[in-house]
Amino acid sequence: MSRNFIISITNFFNNLERLFLPNCGSPPALAYLVHQQHSSPRTNTSQKLSLKNLLGDGVLWAVPKHRRSVEKRLNRKFGYPAFVWKPLQEKKNLRPCQQCGHDHELGVLCPHCYDKVRQETQLMQDKIQTQLGLEPIEQEVIVLYAGETAEQATDAISGKRIIEMKKPRPMWFTKNLLQKSTQQSSETKEVKPSNLA
């Protein structure tokens, strides 16, 4: 392995000599080595002609061994049609929203309708931040809108923090959205559907 490597390096340097110095004899680096060898015969020639001394700080870059085929080049450029197709394609799964009329993708929430929810949530978070400050929220927070009282919201208010919003509750933001769906209270009865057939 190392012998083949040394042979290939020497062939490389010989080709460089033929390219750049076709009729000039030995190149300056080799002439310098030959001059040093004649001036000081006691020095070790293996140190002078070592690969490290010849290359110095040069870097041997890696190059591809095989040409990339046309199919692989096109797959990298455009993708594979059955799996990933990179060029733009028209969307055929757009539907109009039934609430606002804006178009959105099928199976995705309407971004225009959700923007209202996001803005209302941001207002609630800002109000909670101004009232509670940097204190840790260890108790449950209840948000009451204008015209609502704590008794109307729930019966068990004890130990909960109340945040009051000075605006009416939006039509889409019903009170049952604030109820936890993972907890079932013992007071609620199981409702079974009737008259299905």
C-alpha positions in Angstrom: 0.0 0.0 0.0 2.7 2.5 1.0 4.9 1.4 -1.9 2.1 2.1 -4.4 1.4 5.4 -2.7 5.1 6.5 -3.0 5.2 5.4 -6.6 2.1 7.4 -7.5 3.5 10.5 -5.7 6.8 10.2 -7.6 4.9 9.8 -10.9 2.9 12.9 -10.0 6.0 14.9 -9.4 7.6 13.6 -12.6 4.5 14.7 -14.6 4.7 18.1 -13.0 8.4 18.4 -13.9 7.5 17.5 -17.6 4.7 20.1 -17.7 6.4 23.1 -16.1 10.1 22.4 -16.9 10.2 20.5 -20.2 13.8 21.5 -21.2 15.3 23.1 -18.1 16.8 20.1 -16.4 16.1 19.5 -12.7 13.6 21.7 -10.9 14.8 24.2 -8.3 13.7 22.1 -5.3 15.6 19.0 -6.5 18.6 21.1 -7.5 18.6 22.5 -4.0 18.5 19.0 -2.5 21.3 17.8 -4.9 23.4 20.9 -3.9 23.0 20.1 -0.2 23.9 16.5 -0.7 27.2 17.5 -2.4 28.0 20.2 0.1 27.4 18.0 3.2 28.0 14.3 2.5 27.5 13.4 6.2 23.7 14.2 6.3 21.3 11.3 6.0 19.7 11.2 2.5 16.5 9.4 3.8 15.6 12.5 5.8 16.1 14.8 2.8 14.0 12.7 0.4 11.2 11.9 2.8 7.6 12.4 1.7 7.1 14.9 4.5 9.9 17.1 3.3 8.8 16.8 -0.3 5.2 17.7 0.3 5.7 20.1 3.2 2.3 21.6 4.3 0.6 20.5 1.1 -2.8 18.8 1.2 -3.9 15.8 -0.8 -7.5 16.4 -1.7 -10.0 13.6 -2.2 -11.5 13.3 -5.6 -14.4 11.2 -6.9 -13.5 7.8 -8.2 -16.5 7.3 -10.5 -18.5 9.6 -12.7 -22.0 10.4 -11.5 -24.5 9.0 -13.9 -27.1 11.2 -15.7 -30.0 9.5 -13.8 -28.4 10.3 -10.5 -27.6 13.8 -11.5 -31.2 14.4 -12.5 -32.5 12.8 -9.3 -30.4 15.1 -7.3 -31.6 18.1 -9.3 -35.3 17.3 -9.6 -36.0 14.5 -7.1 -37.7 11.2 -7.9 -41.3 11.6 -9.1 -42.7 8.7 -7.1 -41.2 9.8 -3.8 -39.9 13.4 -3.7 -40.5 15.7 -6.7 -38.7 19.0 -6.2 -40.2 21.3 -8.9 -43.4 23.1 -8.0 -46.7 21.4 -8.5 -50.2 22.7 -8.3 -52.1 21.9 -5.1 -55.4 20.1 -5.6 -56.4 19.8 -2.0 -57.5 23.4 -1.4 -61.0 24.0 0.1 -62.8 27.2 1.0 -63.4 27.7 4.8 -67.1 27.5 5.7 -66.7 30.2 8.4 -64.7 33.0 6.6 -64.4 31.9 3.0 -60.6 31.9 2.8 -58.9 29.0 1.0 -56.9 26.5 3.0 -55.5 23.0 2.6 -57.6 20.0 3.3 -56.9 18.6 6.8 -55.4 21.9 8.1 -57.0 24.6 10.2 -57.9 27.7 8.3 -55.1 30.1 9.0 -57.4 33.2 8.9 -59.8 31.7 11.5 -56.9 30.5 13.6 -55.3 33.9 13.6 -58.3 35.2 15.6 -57.7 32.4 18.2 -54.0 33.2 18.3 -54.6 36.9 18.9 -57.1 36.2 21.7 -54.7 33.8 23.3 -52.0 36.4 23.1 -54.2 39.0 24.8 -55.0 36.5 27.6 -51.4 35.7 28.1 -50.5 39.4 28.3 -53.2 40.0 30.8 -52.0 37.1 33.0 -48.4 38.4 32.7 -49.4 41.9 33.8 -51.5 40.7 36.8 -49.2 37.9 38.0 -45.9 39.3 37.1 -42.9 37.0 37.5 -44.5 34.9 40.3 -44.8 31.2 39.5 -48.2 30.0 38.4 -48.9 27.3 40.9 -52.7 27.6 41.0 -55.2 27.2 38.1 -56.0 30.4 36.3 -59.6 31.3 35.3 -60.3 33.9 32.7 -63.6 35.9 33.0 -64.9 38.3 30.4 -67.1 41.4 30.8 -70.5 40.5 32.2 -69.4 37.2 33.8 -69.0 36.6 37.5 -67.0 34.0 39.4 -70.3 32.3 40.5 -71.5 31.9 36.9 -68.2 30.5 35.7 -67.9 27.6 38.1 -69.0 26.6 41.6 -65.5 25.6 42.9 -63.5 28.8 42.7 -61.5 28.3 45.9 -57.7 28.3 45.3 -57.9 29.5 41.8 -56.6 32.8 40.3 -59.1 34.9 38.5 -58.1 37.1 35.5 -60.7 39.5 34.2 -60.8 40.6 30.6 -62.5 44.0 30.0 -64.3 42.9 26.8 -67.1 40.6 25.8 -66.4 36.9 25.3 -66.0 36.1 21.5 -68.7 34.1 19.9 -66.4 31.2 19.0 -64.8 31.0 22.5 -67.4 29.1 24.5 -67.0 28.3 28.2 -66.7 24.6 27.7 -63.4 25.2 25.9 -61.9 26.0 29.2 -63.0 22.7 30.8 -60.4 20.0 31.1 -61.2 17.1 28.9 -58.9 14.7 30.7 -60.6 14.9 34.1 -64.0 13.5 34.7 -65.9 14.7 37.8 -68.0 12.3 39.8 -71.1 14.7 39.5 -71.4 14.3 35.7 -73.6 11.6 34.4 -72.7 9.5 31.4 -74.8 10.6 28.5 -75.8 7.9 26.1 -77.2 8.6 22.6 -80.8 7.7 22.0 -83.0 7.3 18.9 -80.1 6.5 16.6 -81.9 4.1 14.3 
